[in-house]
Amino acid sequence: MTISSEQHDRREGMAAHLWSIPNIVTYLRVLLIPVVMGLAQDPSVTWSRWAALAFGIAAVTDAIDGYLARRWHLVSWVGELLDPLADKLLVIGTLMALLPQGRIPVWLVFALLAREMLINGLRSIAAGAGVIIAAGSLGKLKTVVQMVGVGCLLIREPPLVETVGMGLVWVSLGLSYGSALQYLVVFQRKLQNR
């Protein structure tokens, strides 16, 4: 089976997007997830701080990949799909690692996971229709609040830091569902305008 030159160019363009520097930074964030989860499973203060450091490095890559993509004009549909997925995997994976220690309620992790699955499902449907919907303002704020909150939960000591972290995770839950409604409105509008 032969492919046309247009199909060949499209495949090469896709491969270039997959391996752009911003996307490589996103892949690094994904690779750090099992490291964070492994460190977070140990309840000792020392290992918790190492987990918080690894989580912080992963969280910073979120800002770096976005900055590089905009600065170097390398924003791609691949990055727009992978970047939020990497964020969600980092947050949910870390919270799941904290579950056995009883440091976060199971239902709260489930509520956050259910929202993420809903939005990722809608993103896939939209992408299949040729529509890419970038994260809205509430979604971006939710991500920042979650990253800071989960980072504080990981630090643990002094107890006030963990309390602040839990409070921020609660705030992020409200922002998660607010941004989900925002996404649904944009999703419906874009599909109607096609």
N, C-alpha and C positions, 0 to 999 in steps of 0.2 A: 504494500500500500504506500503510495507516494503522497507527500503533503505539499500543499501549495507554498509559494514563497511567503505569502501573507501569514499562513499558519506557522511557518518556520520562524518568521520575525516575531510573532506573538509569543511563541514558546521561548525564544531567546530573551525577549523582554521580561517575561515572567521569571525566568531563571535569574536575570540580573536583579530583579526586585527581591527575590528570595535571599540573595546574598549581599544586599546593600549593607553598609556599615550600621545604619540604625536598626535594621532587622537582626544583624549579628548581636547587637547589644541586647535586643529583646530575647534572643536565644540564650544569652548568658543568664538573663534573669530566670528563665525556665530551668536552666541547669543548676541554679542556686537553690531551687525549691527543695529538692531532697536533702540538701545540706542543712538548710534551715530546719526542716522537719526533724531530721535526725538529732540535731543539737537541742531542739525544743523539747524533745521527749524526756530528756534528763531534767528532773525537777530542781537540781542544785542551782544555787545562785550563780556560780561560775559558768556553768554550761548555758544557763539562761541568758547571761550577758553575751556569750559567744553567739548564741542564736540571734539575739537582738542585733549584734553587729552584722552578721551575715544577712539578716533581714533588711537592715538599713542599707547595706550595699546594693541588694537587689532592688529596693525601693528607689534608690537614687538612679539606677539604670533606667527607670521609667521616665524620669525627667530628661535624662541624657538622650535616649533614643528619639524622643519627640523633638527636642531641641535640634539635634543633628538632622533629622528628617526635614524640618522646616528651614533650617539654615542652609543646607546643601540642596534644597529642592528635591528631596528624595522621598517625599510623601507618596506612598503607594497603597493600593487596596490591600496588598498583603500585610503591610504594617498596620493599617487601620483595623484589620481583623485580628492579627496576632497580638498586638500590643495590649488591648483590653483583656484578651484571653489569658495572657501571661500574668497580668495583674490579679485576675480572679483566682487563677491557680495558686499564686503565691499566698494570697490572703486566706483562701479556704483551706489550702494545705496546711498552713501554719496553725490556723484555728483547730483543725482536726488533730494536729499533734498535741494540742493542749487539752483536748477532751479527756483523755485517760486520767489526767491530774485533777479533773473537776474544776478547772479554772475558768471555764466558760460553759453556759448551758447548751445542751445538745440541740434543743429546739431553736436556739438563736443561730447556731451554725446552719441548721437545716433551712431556716427562713432566708438566710443570706444565699445559700446554695440554690434554693428554689428560684429565687429572683434571678440569679445569674444564668441558670439553665433556661429560664423563660426568655431572657433578653438574647442569649446566644442563639436560641432557636429562631427567634425573630430576625436576628442578623443573618442567619443562614438563609432563611426564606427570602429576605430582601436581596441578599447577594445573588441568589439564584435568579432573581428577577432583574439583576443588573443594577441594583440600588445599594449603595454603600452609605450607611448612616453613621456619622461620627458621633462620638460621645458628646452629650450636651453639657451645659454648665453644671447642672446638679450632679451628673455622673462624674465629672472631673472632681468636684468638691467632695463627693462621696469617697472617691478613691484616695484623695489626700487624707481625709479624716480617718479612713480605715487603716491606711498605712501607718499613720502616727499612733492611732489607738492600739493596733496589734503590736507595734514596736514597743510601746509602753507596757503592754501585757507581758511581753517577753522579758523585759528588764527585771520586773518583779520587786526589786528592792531599791529604795524604801517602799513600803506598802502604798504610800500615797500615789506613787507612779503607776502601780498596777490598778489602783482605783480610778485614776484619770484615764488609763487605757480602757478599762471596762466602760466608763462613761462615754468615751469617744466611739467605742464599738456600738453602743446603743444609739448614739446620734447617727452613726453611719447606717444603721438599720433603717431609720426614718428617711434618710437621704436616699438610700437604695430604692425604696418603694416610691418615693417622690420622683426620682430620676427614671424609674421604670414607667411611670405614667407619662412623663415627658417623652420618653422614647416611643411609647405606643402611639401618642398623638402624631409625632413626626413620621413614624412608620406608616400609619394610615394615610396621612396627607401625601407622602411621596408615592405610595402605591396608587392612590386615586389620580395623581397627576401624570401617571405614565400613559 
